[in-house]
Amino acid sequence: MIGYDRPIARPVAALALAACLAGCAGRERPSARCERPSDPAVLLDLTNSAHARHLRDDARAAELSAVSYADATDGLHVAGQHRQAMEWCEALLFDEIARAHHVAPAQVRTALARQNDTPF
């Protein structure tokens, strides 16, 4: 049996504890607000690849915001409530994006689906 050296055990334990605390210290709680960053209202021409990318990026940001919103909302422990909160927020944000860019909400959702279907 290998000998257990006690003098080194305390510093190793202290170092492990410090590493765990440092890893958690900088984390911010996700936003409990269903909102997207401000974006000027601009008519998008989805035949223009730059405009299509812009819509895709807005849709992706809305999706991430909706997940953060659901993650931060307290009391979503019953099965399905987290998903419902996320879907509600995502629909709200997609509608805002659609209005800001004069496109249909379905086009916002399609832009996101195209990004998620892109092969690697």
C-alpha positions in Angstrom: 0.0 0.0 0.0 1.3 3.4 -0.9 1.9 5.7 2.0 -0.5 8.7 2.5 1.4 11.9 3.1 -0.8 14.1 5.3 1.2 17.3 5.0 0.4 17.5 1.3 -3.3 16.6 1.7 -4.3 20.0 3.2 -2.8 22.1 0.4 -4.2 19.9 -2.3 -7.7 20.1 -0.7 -7.4 23.8 -0.3 -6.3 24.2 -4.0 -9.2 22.0 -5.1 -11.7 24.1 -3.1 -10.2 27.3 -4.5 -10.5 26.1 -8.0 -14.2 25.1 -7.5 -15.0 28.5 -6.0 -13.2 30.4 -8.7 -15.1 28.5 -11.4 -18.5 29.5 -9.9 -17.6 33.0 -8.8 -17.8 34.8 -12.2 -21.1 33.3 -13.4 -24.0 35.6 -13.8 -27.6 34.5 -13.4 -29.4 34.4 -16.7 -31.8 37.3 -17.4 -35.4 36.8 -16.2 -36.6 39.3 -18.8 -37.8 38.2 -22.2 -36.2 40.8 -24.3 -33.8 41.1 -27.2 -31.0 43.6 -27.8 -32.2 46.7 -29.6 -31.9 46.5 -33.3 -33.0 49.3 -35.7 -36.2 48.6 -37.7 -34.9 47.9 -41.2 -36.7 46.4 -44.2 -34.9 43.2 -45.0 -34.6 41.7 -48.5 -34.2 38.0 -47.9 -32.9 37.4 -51.4 -29.8 39.4 -50.2 -27.5 37.0 -48.4 -26.3 39.7 -45.9 -29.9 40.4 -45.0 -30.7 36.7 -44.7 -27.7 36.3 -42.4 -28.9 39.3 -40.3 -32.3 37.7 -39.9 -30.7 34.4 -39.0 -28.4 36.1 -36.4 -31.4 37.9 -34.9 -33.4 34.6 -34.7 -30.4 32.8 -33.0 -30.0 35.7 -30.5 -33.8 35.5 -29.7 -33.5 31.7 -29.2 -30.7 32.1 -26.8 -32.5 34.9 -24.9 -35.6 32.7 -24.6 -33.5 29.9 -23.2 -31.9 32.3 -20.7 -35.3 33.7 -19.8 -36.7 30.2 -19.1 -33.5 29.2 -17.2 -33.8 32.3 -14.9 -37.5 32.0 -14.3 -38.1 30.6 -10.8 -40.7 27.9 -10.2 -40.4 26.1 -13.5 -39.9 22.7 -11.9 -43.1 21.0 -13.2 -42.4 19.0 -16.4 -43.0 21.1 -19.5 -43.1 24.5 -17.8 -39.5 25.4 -18.7 -40.2 24.5 -22.4 -43.5 26.5 -22.3 -41.8 29.6 -20.9 -39.0 29.3 -23.5 -41.5 28.8 -26.4 -43.6 31.8 -25.2 -40.6 34.1 -25.0 -39.2 32.9 -28.3 -42.6 33.5 -30.0 -42.7 37.0 -28.5 -39.2 37.8 -29.7 -39.7 36.3 -33.2 -42.8 38.6 -33.5 -40.8 41.6 -32.5 -38.1 40.7 -35.1 -40.6 40.2 -37.8 -42.2 43.6 -37.1 -38.8 45.3 -37.0 -37.7 43.8 -40.3 -41.1 43.7 -42.2 -41.1 39.9 -42.6 -43.5 37.2 -41.4 -42.8 35.5 -38.0 -42.6 32.2 -40.0 -39.7 33.6 -42.0 -37.8 34.3 -38.7 -38.4 30.8 -37.6 -37.4 29.5 -41.0 -34.1 31.5 -40.8 -33.3 29.8 -37.6 -34.2 26.3 -38.9 -31.9 26.8 -41.9 -29.1 27.6 -39.5 -29.7 24.6 -37.4 -29.9 22.3 -40.4 -26.6 23.5 -41.8 -24.2 20.5 -42.2 -20.8 20.6 -40.5 
